[in-house]
Amino acid sequence: MSDLLRAPAEVKYAEELAWLESQDTDAKPFSWRLSPRMVRIFVLGSTKKDGLDRTIKQKWYGAPALVEKAIVTLASDRGLLLIGDPGTGKSWLAELLSAAISGNSTRVVQGTAGTTEDQVKYGWNVAMVIAAGQSRDSLIASPILAAMQEGSLGRFEELTRCTSDVQDALISILSEKYVTIPELSVDNVVHAKPGFNIIATANSRDRGVNDLSSALKRRFNFVHIPVVTNRRAERDIVLYRVQDLLDRNRFDVDIPPALLDILLDTFADLREAARGATSDDERLESALSTAEQIGVLEDAVLQGCFFGNNELEPSHLARSLVGTLVRRIPEDVSVMNKFWHAAVAERAQKDDGALWADFLEGGKAAMKLHG
């Protein structure tokens, strides 16, 4: 893992997955690496009731019922569509499920406005086609087609960002479980092996961009991932992901609980202010998601690591927060400035210590840089 910038889940947790597999005596659907019960434990962590000889840490934070529904869906004939607001952990859950079930989470198509049907099904090696004509050897399998051939899980990120004709390419794959290659006269059908399925994600804020057809919707089970509203769960998520970054880069920076509380309180106040806004000009463009909290804290921790005597300070947190959330100039600057002089200033006045006061001044200084 030392030579990988970011190891996929099956590499990062290889030892844990191998141990769970060695302890797994339950029935496994198709060619699954782990049984459904063990997949659940891998994602949500173990409890005493599981009767394991070691503790498995929780990796995704959310309702267990959602994870169970996702696992059941992947053992059925329907695909799984994880839908929710940005930063709710949809992609991370998809990666963990793929790692636990297939041992490979890298069969991914990233949906964009420029995604083509070739990227969903197959393309051709032009040089080989010119030299010897079209054949199975000159065919370039997409991640989805490769997953069909392996009997593993394919992932499709941001499905609603793709045009309707690209989305429709999934209909026959999910229904018939094969892909026809009309350019070939023989050996022109690729059948999916047992264990194949698709995990797709969709941003609920992208509804109306490229809505799914009724035919495609029928071939997916929808699992809605809600925004995290529980403060303890949000704290756990932020700490887990930031600590993962620090461990990956071998940094040792302390995250004071009081500063983490300031971050959580500020985001809670920003969300409350956004709910009370009457127009888009009165709210930040940011979704104010948990993922953005993670990004703010990561930046602040690295600022403290590199330029702050290896300590996280309130001013680092304030500069990172303003720099992350202020995107529109001057609209977001105006919104943040009003918020800072109201909500943050009020908390600083009530605080007996200096943390909120330093945070207040750090944010003011950061906003001056944005004009």
HELIX and SHEET records of a PDB file:
HELIX    1   1 ALA A    9  LYS A   12  1                                   4    
HELIX    2   2 ALA A   14  GLN A   23  1                                  10    
HELIX    3   3 PRO A   36  LEU A   44  1                                   9    
HELIX    4   4 LYS A   48  ASP A   50  5                                   3    
HELIX    5   5 PRO A   64  LEU A   74  1                                  11    
HELIX    6   6 LYS A   90  SER A  102  1                                  13    
HELIX    7   7 GLU A  117  VAL A  120  1                                   4    
HELIX    8   8 VAL A  126  ALA A  132  1                                   7    
HELIX    9   9 PRO A  143  GLU A  150  1                                   8    
HELIX   10  10 LEU A  159  ARG A  161  5                                   3    
HELIX   11  11 SER A  164  GLU A  176  1                                  13    
HELIX   12  12 SER A  204  ASP A  206  5                                   3    
HELIX   13  13 SER A  214  LYS A  217  1                                   4    
HELIX   14  14 ARG A  231  ARG A  248  1                                  18    
HELIX   15  15 PRO A  257  GLY A  276  1                                  20    
HELIX   16  16 ASP A  280  GLU A  282  5                                   3    
HELIX   17  17 THR A  290  PHE A  307  1                                  18    
HELIX   18  18 PRO A  314  LEU A  325  1                                  12    
HELIX   19  19 GLU A  331  PHE A  339  1                                   9    
HELIX   20  20 TRP A  340  VAL A  344  3                                   5    
HELIX   21  21 ALA A  345  LYS A  350  1                                   6    
HELIX   22  22 LEU A  355  LYS A  368  1                                  14    
SHEET    1   A 5 VAL A 108  GLN A 110  0                                        
SHEET    2   A 5 LEU A 153  GLU A 157  1                                        
SHEET    3   A 5 ASN A 197  ASN A 203  1                                        
SHEET    4   A 5 GLY A  79  GLY A  84  1                                        
SHEET    5   A 5 PHE A 220  ILE A 225  1                                        
SHEET    1   B 2 TYR A 122  TRP A 124  0                                        
SHEET    2   B 2 LEU A 139  ALA A 141 -1                                        
SHEET    1   C 2 TYR A 178  THR A 180  0                                        
SHEET    2   C 2 VAL A 189  HIS A 191 -1                                        
END                                                                             
